[in-house]
Amino acid sequence: MTDVVDSDELLRRIQRARACAEEEERAWRTRREALRQTDPDGAREADVRSLAYESVLRVLDEIVTPGKHAEREP
């Protein structure tokens, strides 16, 4: 991959990646809830995956909007 892209294209790519991660996080969260009663191991795996996508979202948000998820002190 040797394409050179401008900042607008880079931002569009990050936003598409963020939208994809958000969709996946939502899907795994829904799956976790569906499996909670019938398959605790599957629910646990779905929870881990939803947390992973949540982390990806936080990183992409920080790139696009620095400080959006800043930790607040009490």
C-alpha positions as CSV (number, residue, x, y, z in Angstrom):
1,M,0.0,0.0,0.0
2,T,1.8,3.0,-1.3
3,D,-1.1,5.3,-1.9
4,V,-0.6,8.9,-0.7
5,V,-3.8,10.4,0.7
6,D,-4.7,13.8,1.8
7,S,-6.0,14.6,5.3
8,D,-9.6,14.7,4.2
9,E,-9.4,11.2,2.7
10,L,-7.6,10.0,5.9
11,L,-10.4,11.4,8.0
12,R,-13.0,9.7,5.8
13,R,-11.2,6.4,6.2
14,I,-11.0,6.8,10.0
15,Q,-14.7,7.7,10.1
16,R,-15.6,4.6,8.1
17,A,-13.5,2.5,10.4
18,R,-15.2,4.0,13.4
19,A,-18.6,3.3,12.0
20,C,-17.7,-0.3,11.3
21,A,-16.3,-0.7,14.8
22,E,-19.4,0.8,16.3
23,E,-21.6,-1.6,14.4
24,E,-19.5,-4.6,15.5
25,E,-19.5,-3.4,19.1
26,R,-23.3,-3.1,19.1
27,A,-23.7,-6.6,17.4
28,W,-21.4,-8.3,20.0
29,R,-23.2,-6.5,22.9
30,T,-26.6,-7.7,21.5
31,R,-25.2,-11.2,21.1
32,R,-23.9,-11.1,24.7
33,E,-27.4,-10.3,26.0
34,A,-28.9,-13.0,23.9
35,L,-26.5,-15.6,25.2
36,R,-26.4,-14.5,28.9
37,Q,-29.0,-17.1,30.1
38,T,-28.3,-20.0,27.7
39,D,-24.5,-19.9,27.1
40,P,-22.5,-18.2,29.8
41,D,-19.2,-19.0,28.0
42,G,-20.5,-17.6,24.7
43,A,-21.8,-14.5,26.5
44,R,-18.4,-14.0,28.2
45,E,-16.6,-14.2,24.8
46,A,-19.1,-11.8,23.3
47,D,-18.5,-9.4,26.2
48,V,-14.7,-9.6,25.6
49,R,-15.2,-8.9,21.9
50,S,-17.6,-5.9,22.6
51,L,-15.0,-4.5,25.0
52,A,-12.3,-4.8,22.3
53,Y,-14.4,-2.9,19.8
54,E,-15.2,-0.3,22.5
55,S,-11.5,0.2,22.9
56,V,-11.0,0.6,19.1
57,L,-13.8,3.2,19.2
58,R,-12.1,5.1,22.0
59,V,-8.8,5.2,20.1
60,L,-10.5,6.4,16.8
61,D,-12.5,9.0,18.7
62,E,-9.3,10.3,20.3
63,I,-7.7,10.6,16.8
64,V,-10.7,12.5,15.4
65,T,-11.7,14.4,18.6
66,P,-8.9,14.6,21.1
67,G,-10.1,14.7,24.7
68,K,-13.5,13.3,23.9
69,H,-13.1,10.5,26.4
70,A,-10.8,12.4,28.8
71,E,-10.8,10.9,32.3
72,R,-12.4,13.2,34.7
73,E,-11.0,13.6,38.2
74,P,-13.4,13.7,41.1
